[in-house]
Every structure is written in C-alpha cells, then in structure tokens.
Amino acid sequence: MVENEDCIIAYAAFSRYRHDEALITLMANSLQRHLGPNETKEVCFNVYGRNTEIVQLAHQLGFATDMEGFQLQYDFGKESKTLEMAPLVEKGFSPDMLDDVMQLFDKAYYPLKVENGWSTEAPPKNDFLQSMLSYESEDRVRSFWIEDTLIGAYVIAGEFIRDFVILPEYQNQGYGSRMLSHCIHRMANTMGMNRILLRVAKSNSGAKRFYERNHFMELSHFAEHTFVSN
C-alpha cells in the first residue's frame, strides 16, 4: 500500500488464485482504516479480475471496478525503423496551445469515457495547463501538427507512455504509427530507456491491436477499483 497527501493505492498480486481466510482478513483490516466517513483521500485498489476472492473483498468493502486493461511492453527484439514524419510537424507544448491540446484530448478520449461510463467532464483548465507545463519542463510532451491543425500528441511519464492521442478523423492513415515510432525513438535513444511500457483499457481492443502491430507485447493485466464513499 502506498500513500501520499491526495491518494492511497493498494496493490495485490499473487502467484496463485486461492487464498486463505487469514490473508483476506488482513487485507480487509489494512484497507478499512482508510475507508471511514472522514477520509478525504481517494482510495484505489488495483487487483486483476482472476483473483476472484480479492475482487469480491474489494466490492464488499465498497470499491467499484472502474477500469480493467492490459499493460504492454515494447519488444526491442523486433526489427523496427524510424518512420518519415512528413507532413507532421513536431512541437512541444506552450500555453498558447492549451485550447487545442484540451480539445484533442477530449475528442480522442471521449468514446473511451462513454464506453466505460467515466465522467466526460474536462479537467479544470488551470490544472490541465500546470500538468502540461510540468511535462514540458521535463521535455516529456510532444505535439504533432499538419499546418495549423493539431492532430496528435504524446506524454511520457517515467517508463510509461502516459498519453498517446490522435484526432479520430486522422486515425488509420499512418500518422499514429509515425508518432509512436517517434516516441519510442525518443524514449530509447534520447532518454536512454531500455524498457517502454503503456496501459490500454480492456474495452479499447482497437488500440491494443495497434500497439501490438507496432511491436508491443502483452505483459500483464490490471484492474483498478476506486472506493465509492456514501
């Protein structure tokens, strides 16, 4: 279990799926002290769905499953090459791009949010700005333009491709593969990473196929459960 001033996250990972009652009780007691009516932090519990007893425990304690998916890892053993970027123009992020970037994220993620029943409200504008400025200060965000139109972007967080978005009307035209190739090249050759990871929602099967065509392989499953306070 890890905790900061805003959030508590509990993880559960097991080599087998049957667990004795003592372990279940220990986990319940560890979680329950954070679930009282006066708790102001978000509490998340991450456990994959095949651990049925643990998922049942999470639901009994008041957690709701809000995302299931796959963690993918780039296969450096596969032969790949950096693709020609034209007509895409690469940029970073600056405050004058804020409206364009927010609209891009909203359009790219809207179908996924609706399909999974997530909130479709945009984040507060200033919060989004500060987040993007933070990534820009660490040289971890890239935007891609065709003339004056922002068509895609990616954000890197540690070893993860945190966000990879492209306008729906520009998908299935090869632009996504060029952007992903650029991202991988940047992470591996500029940032010196020898492991590149990303997460994709279980419902987003098209995205999973896209990443697998571009040399990502399934590493693990995950399921996130968030406590729903009364």
Sequence and secondary structure as in RCSB ss.txt:
>XXXX:A:sequence
MVENEDCIIAYAAFSRYRHDEALITLMANSLQRHLGPNETKEVCFNVYGRNTEIVQLAHQLGFATDMEGFQLQYD
FGKESKTLEMAPLVEKGFSPDMLDDVMQLFDKAYYPLKVENGWSTEAPPKNDFLQSMLSYESEDRVRSFWIEDTL
IGAYVIAGEFIRDFVILPEYQNQGYGSRMLSHCIHRMANTMGMNRILLRVAKSNSGAKRFYERNHFMELSHFAEH
TFVSN
>XXXX:A:secstr
 EE SSEEEEE   SSS   HHHHHHHHHHHHTT STT  SEEEEE  TT HHHHHHHHHTTEEEEEEEEEEEE 
TTS       TT EEE   GGGHHHHHHHHHHHHHHHHHHHT       HHHHHHHHHHHHHTT EEEEEETTEE
EEEEEEETTEEEEEEE GGGTTSSHHHHHHHHHHHIIIIIS  S  EEEEETT HHHHHHHHHTTEEEEEEEEEE
EE   
